[in-house]
Amino acid sequence: SMTFRFEDGATVLDAVSRDALADLARLIGARAFDGYALVLAGFSDGSGSAAANLALSRSRAEAVRGELARLAPDLAAADLPAVEAYGEALPMACDTTAVGRRINRRVELWLYPLSTWDGPRDPAEVEPL
């Protein structure tokens, strides 16, 4: 998967992620993902309330989608990835260190074969680790 990173409490992409997003815009424009549903899955670290983290993870995924639309203005809205938010669920690292929290603040690009795609999932259906 392609991953986009953020600073603490922010929806602004870091420099590496901005470059990766430009690559993604080119790939979508070249129809490299035909046959797949694309999802931007947003995550936060565990700092703060669960509700605030869920909202922040959604804002981050929507920010990535918005920046993708800006980078590729010729893409139809239907060609842009769907957005899902998971808050602090599914951490990639331990939240007890600054490095771990940074790793957990992310948006991932997920691909689903269209034959298995039934739309965005409800985050309540995801069990935390």
N, C-alpha and C positions, 0 to 999 in steps of 0.2 A: 504494500500500500504506500501511497504518497502521504507524507505527514507535514503539516504546517504548524509552526511554533509561535508562541506569544509571550510577552512579558507579563508579570504578575498583575492581575486585575485589568488587563488591557485587551483590546480587540485589534491592535495594530500588529501586523506581521513583522517578523524579523527579516533581515536582509536575505538570508538563505531561502526562507520561505517565499519571499517575493519572487526570487528567481525561479523556484520550483513552480510557482503559480503561473508564471509566464510560459513555462514549458507545458504545463497542463492545458492552458488556453490553446496553444498551437496543436497539441494532440487532439483535443476535442474538435477544433476547427478542421483537422485533417480526417476526421471521422474514425480515429483509431479505436474508439470504444463502441462502434456499432455492434448491436447485439447484447449490450450490457446496460443496466441501469446504474447510474453513478449516484453515490450518496456522500455528502460531506458530514461526517460524524464528529460532533463537537464534544470536548471533554474539558474538565477543570481539575485543579488540584483539590485537596480536601480542606483548604482554608475557608472559613466562613460557613454559612448555613447551606443546607442541601438545596433549598429553594433558590438562593442567590447563585450557587454554583451551577444549577441547571439553567437558569436564565443566562448566565455568563457563557456557558458552553454553547447555547443556542445563538447568542450574539456573535460569538467567534465564528461559528459555522456560517452564519448569514453574512458576516463580514468577508469571509473567503469567497462566498458565492457572489457577493456584490462586486468585489474586486475582479473576480473572473469575468463577470459581465462587462465591466469597464475595459478590461484588457482585450476582450473579444466581442466588440459591439455588434458584429454580424451574426452572432449566435442567437437563435430563437430561445425564448425562455424555457421551452420544453427540452432544449438540448443542454441546459445547465443542470448540475447535480441537484438532487433533493437534499434537504437539510434534516438531520436528526440530532438531538441533544441528549447527552447522557450524564451531564454534571460530573460528579466525582466517581461514578461507577467505572469499572474496568480500568483501574490504574495500571500503568506500565512500570511504575517504580514506587518505592516507599515514600510516603509523604512527610516523613520526619526530618528530611534534609532539604535544603534549598535546591540542590541538584535534582532530587527526586520530584519535588513539586514542579520544577521547570519541565521535566520530562512529561509529567502528567498534563500540563497545559498544552493542549494540542487540538488540531482538527485533522482527521484522517480521511483520505479518499478510499471509499469501499466500492467494489464492483460486484454486481449481482447479474448472473445470466438472466436475460429477460424472461426466459422460460420459468424461472423460479421466483421472480419479483412480484410481490403483491402489495407494494407501497411501503412508505416509511413505517418503522416500528414505534410503538409506544414505549418510552423509556421505562415505564413501570414494569414492563415485561422482562427487563434485563436485571438479572440478579448480580449484585456486587460480589466481588471476590472476597 
